[in-house]
Amino acid sequence: MISLGMNAIYIITDDLCTLIHQRMEKLLGHTRLNEIHFLDKLRYIFVRNFDKEIIDQEFGRLKNDQAIVYYKMFFDNRKKSLKENVATEVLYFQRRVTTGDSRLYIGESYGEIPYATTGRGAFHNVYIDLRTKTRQQMANIAIVKQKLEEDFVSYKLHMFFQLMHDYGLLSKDEYHTIIYGTTDPQKLRLVKMGLTINIINRLDEDGQLGNISIDDNNNLYVNDAFNRYKQQVDDFYRFQLNKFL
């Protein structure tokens, strides 16, 4: 846990490690382990009843059902384009306002109100109230939140998925799907070379993966058909492609 950097998340003690290991062992004995969502596994092992041990407020949010619901949606939508994800986020924000659950975590850089006035993290402005936001403001918030959540997943949740994979709680395919968004060998190579999974999926949908090759030195090459395709797409998408291809 320390080698992965989890001492920034917890006050790590022998008792904590023992409890986490016991929970892992219990889950490994579950007859339907593969049917349990990976985020439910994560919360059961690393979050439940660890309020005193967790010192990272952002990670500690995963104790809440609403946070788990959000991240399940987030992972399901990672393959979509930014435009699609922003539209989905705005609808999600609007539903939360309608149901009276309008307080949204956004972090200290953009937060306007605290979650609580007592306890750890009191008076830290890390939330916003969606009731006070217009639809255009919600769209801007959605763009910001996409970046914040990608960073949260990459720099914090990733280490937990790594540990779960190392201990047999996630299969190799599950791990690749969570981290890279695919189990396809060619797509995995492209993701590891820097392309985002939503760009790769669009290339696949447009029948362009066959026009891309990777040599033994991991250099990307495209043929004339791909160059013609690139000239036909919109400017923003072409800009994204030009960074890699």
C-alpha positions as CSV (number, residue, x, y, z in Angstrom):
1,M,0.0,0.0,0.0
2,I,2.8,2.4,0.8
3,S,4.7,1.6,-2.4
4,L,1.6,2.4,-4.4
5,G,1.3,5.8,-2.5
6,M,-1.8,4.9,-0.4
7,N,-0.2,6.7,2.6
8,A,-1.6,9.8,1.0
9,I,-5.1,8.3,1.3
10,Y,-5.0,6.6,4.7
11,I,-3.4,6.7,8.1
12,I,-1.8,3.3,7.5
13,T,-1.6,0.9,10.4
14,D,-1.2,-2.8,10.9
15,D,-4.9,-3.0,12.0
16,L,-6.0,-1.2,8.8
17,C,-4.0,-3.6,6.6
18,T,-5.3,-6.6,8.5
19,L,-8.9,-5.5,8.0
20,I,-8.4,-4.8,4.3
21,H,-6.7,-8.2,3.8
22,Q,-9.6,-9.9,5.6
23,R,-12.1,-8.2,3.3
24,M,-10.1,-9.3,0.3
25,E,-10.1,-12.9,1.5
26,K,-13.9,-12.7,2.1
27,L,-14.6,-11.4,-1.4
28,L,-12.2,-13.9,-3.0
29,G,-14.4,-16.6,-1.5
30,H,-17.6,-15.2,-2.9
31,T,-19.2,-17.6,-5.4
32,R,-20.3,-14.7,-7.7
33,L,-17.2,-12.5,-7.5
34,N,-17.3,-11.7,-11.2
35,E,-20.8,-10.4,-10.9
36,I,-20.0,-7.7,-8.4
37,H,-19.3,-4.3,-9.9
38,F,-15.6,-3.3,-9.4
39,L,-16.6,-0.1,-7.7
40,D,-18.7,-2.0,-5.2
41,K,-15.7,-4.2,-4.5
42,L,-13.5,-1.2,-4.0
43,R,-15.9,0.4,-1.6
44,Y,-16.4,-2.8,0.4
45,I,-12.6,-3.4,0.7
46,F,-11.1,0.1,1.0
47,V,-13.8,2.5,2.2
48,R,-16.6,1.0,4.3
49,N,-16.3,2.1,8.0
50,F,-12.9,3.6,7.5
51,D,-13.9,7.2,8.2
52,K,-11.2,7.8,10.8
53,E,-8.5,6.1,8.7
54,I,-9.2,8.0,5.4
55,I,-7.4,11.3,5.3
56,D,-8.1,12.1,1.7
57,Q,-11.5,13.8,1.5
58,E,-11.9,13.3,-2.3
59,F,-11.5,9.5,-1.9
60,G,-13.6,9.5,1.2
61,R,-16.6,10.5,-0.9
62,L,-16.9,6.9,-2.1
63,K,-18.6,6.0,1.1
64,N,-21.7,7.7,-0.3
65,D,-24.1,5.8,-2.5
66,Q,-24.5,8.8,-4.8
67,A,-20.8,9.0,-5.4
68,I,-20.7,5.3,-6.4
69,V,-23.7,5.8,-8.8
70,Y,-21.9,8.7,-10.4
71,Y,-18.6,6.9,-10.9
72,K,-20.5,3.9,-12.4
73,M,-22.0,6.3,-14.9
74,F,-18.6,7.9,-15.4
75,F,-16.8,4.7,-16.3
76,D,-19.7,3.6,-18.6
77,N,-19.4,6.9,-20.5
78,R,-15.6,7.1,-20.8
79,K,-15.7,5.7,-24.4
80,K,-18.0,8.5,-25.5
81,S,-16.9,11.9,-27.0
82,L,-16.4,15.0,-24.8
83,K,-19.6,16.5,-26.4
84,E,-21.6,13.4,-25.5
85,N,-20.3,13.3,-22.0
86,V,-21.0,16.9,-21.4
87,A,-24.6,16.4,-22.5
88,T,-24.9,13.4,-20.2
89,E,-23.4,15.3,-17.3
90,V,-25.8,18.2,-17.7
91,L,-28.8,15.9,-17.7
92,Y,-27.4,14.2,-14.6
93,F,-27.0,17.6,-12.9
94,Q,-30.6,18.6,-13.8
95,R,-31.9,15.3,-12.4
96,R,-30.1,16.0,-9.1
97,V,-31.6,19.4,-8.9
98,T,-35.1,17.9,-9.5
99,T,-34.6,15.3,-6.8
100,G,-33.3,17.8,-4.2
101,D,-29.7,16.5,-4.3
102,S,-28.1,19.6,-5.8
103,R,-24.8,19.8,-3.9
104,L,-22.0,18.6,-6.2
105,Y,-18.3,17.9,-5.4
106,I,-16.0,20.0,-7.6
107,G,-12.8,20.4,-5.5
108,E,-11.1,23.4,-3.9
109,S,-10.1,25.1,-7.1
110,Y,-13.8,25.6,-8.1
111,G,-15.7,25.0,-4.9
112,E,-18.0,27.6,-3.5
113,I,-19.5,26.0,-0.4
114,P,-18.3,23.4,2.2
115,Y,-19.7,20.0,2.7
116,A,-19.9,20.5,6.5
117,T,-19.0,23.0,9.1
118,T,-17.6,20.5,11.6
119,G,-15.2,17.6,11.5
120,R,-12.3,16.9,9.1
121,G,-12.3,19.2,6.1
122,A,-14.8,21.6,7.8
123,F,-15.3,24.9,5.9
124,H,-13.3,23.8,2.9
125,N,-15.2,25.1,-0.2
126,V,-15.2,21.9,-2.3
127,Y,-18.9,21.8,-3.4
128,I,-21.2,23.9,-5.5
129,D,-25.0,24.2,-5.4
130,L,-26.4,23.2,-8.9
131,R,-29.6,25.0,-8.1
132,T,-27.8,28.3,-8.6
133,K,-26.4,27.4,-12.0
134,T,-27.9,28.0,-15.5
135,R,-27.7,25.3,-18.2
136,Q,-24.7,27.0,-19.8
137,Q,-22.9,27.2,-16.5
138,M,-23.7,23.5,-16.0
139,A,-22.1,22.7,-19.4
140,N,-19.0,24.6,-18.3
141,I,-19.0,22.8,-15.0
142,A,-19.3,19.4,-16.8
143,I,-16.2,20.1,-18.9
144,V,-14.2,21.0,-15.8
145,K,-15.6,18.0,-13.9
146,Q,-14.6,15.6,-16.7
147,K,-11.0,16.7,-16.4
148,L,-11.1,16.5,-12.6
149,E,-12.6,13.0,-12.6
150,E,-10.1,11.7,-15.1
151,D,-7.3,12.9,-12.8
152,F,-9.0,11.4,-9.8
153,V,-9.3,8.0,-11.6
154,S,-5.8,8.2,-13.0
155,Y,-3.9,9.3,-9.9
156,K,-6.0,7.9,-7.0
157,L,-8.4,5.1,-8.0
158,H,-5.8,3.5,-10.4
159,M,-3.6,2.4,-7.4
160,F,-6.6,0.6,-5.9
161,F,-7.5,-1.2,-9.1
162,Q,-3.8,-2.2,-9.3
163,L,-3.9,-3.7,-5.9
164,M,-7.2,-5.5,-6.6
165,H,-5.7,-6.9,-9.8
166,D,-2.6,-8.0,-7.9
167,Y,-4.7,-9.9,-5.4
168,G,-6.9,-11.6,-7.9
169,L,-10.0,-9.5,-7.3
170,L,-10.0,-8.2,-10.9
171,S,-9.2,-10.3,-13.9
172,K,-6.8,-9.1,-16.5
173,D,-9.7,-8.2,-18.9
174,E,-11.5,-6.4,-16.1
175,Y,-8.4,-4.4,-15.3
176,H,-7.8,-3.5,-18.9
177,T,-11.4,-2.4,-19.4
178,I,-11.3,-0.2,-16.3
179,I,-7.9,1.4,-17.0
180,Y,-7.9,1.5,-20.8
181,G,-11.5,1.1,-21.7
182,T,-10.9,-2.0,-23.9
183,T,-9.5,-5.5,-24.1
184,D,-8.8,-5.4,-27.8
185,P,-5.0,-5.8,-28.3
186,Q,-4.7,-3.2,-31.1
187,K,-6.8,-0.7,-29.2
188,L,-4.7,-1.4,-26.0
189,R,-1.5,-0.6,-27.9
190,L,-3.0,2.7,-29.2
191,V,-4.2,3.7,-25.8
192,K,-0.8,3.0,-24.3
193,M,0.7,5.2,-27.0
194,G,-1.5,8.2,-25.9
195,L,-4.7,8.0,-27.9
196,T,-7.9,8.3,-25.9
197,I,-10.3,5.5,-26.1
198,N,-13.1,7.7,-27.5
199,I,-10.9,8.7,-30.4
200,I,-9.9,5.0,-31.0
201,N,-13.6,4.0,-30.9
202,R,-14.5,6.6,-33.5
203,L,-11.7,5.4,-35.7
204,D,-13.0,1.9,-35.3
205,E,-16.6,3.0,-36.2
206,D,-15.3,4.8,-39.2
207,G,-13.3,1.7,-40.4
208,Q,-9.9,3.4,-40.0
209,L,-8.1,1.1,-37.6
210,G,-7.0,-1.1,-40.6
211,N,-5.3,2.0,-42.1
212,I,-3.1,2.4,-39.0
213,S,0.0,0.3,-38.3
214,I,2.6,0.1,-35.6
215,D,6.2,-0.9,-36.3
216,D,8.6,-2.9,-34.1
217,N,9.8,0.3,-32.5
218,N,6.3,1.4,-31.6
219,N,6.1,4.1,-34.2
220,L,2.6,4.8,-35.7
221,Y,2.2,4.9,-39.5
222,V,-0.9,5.6,-41.6
223,N,-1.6,5.0,-45.2
224,D,-3.0,7.3,-47.9
225,A,-6.5,6.3,-47.3
226,F,-6.2,7.5,-43.7
227,N,-4.8,10.8,-44.8
228,R,-7.8,11.3,-47.1
229,Y,-10.1,10.4,-44.3
230,K,-8.4,12.9,-42.0
231,Q,-9.0,15.7,-44.5
232,Q,-12.7,15.1,-44.5
233,V,-13.3,15.3,-40.7
234,D,-14.1,18.5,-38.7
235,D,-11.3,20.8,-37.6
236,F,-11.3,19.8,-33.9
237,Y,-11.3,16.1,-34.5
238,R,-8.5,16.6,-37.1
239,F,-6.5,18.6,-34.5
240,Q,-6.9,15.7,-32.1
241,L,-5.7,13.2,-34.7
242,N,-2.7,15.3,-35.7
243,K,-1.3,15.1,-32.3
244,F,-0.7,11.3,-32.8
245,L,-1.2,10.4,-36.4
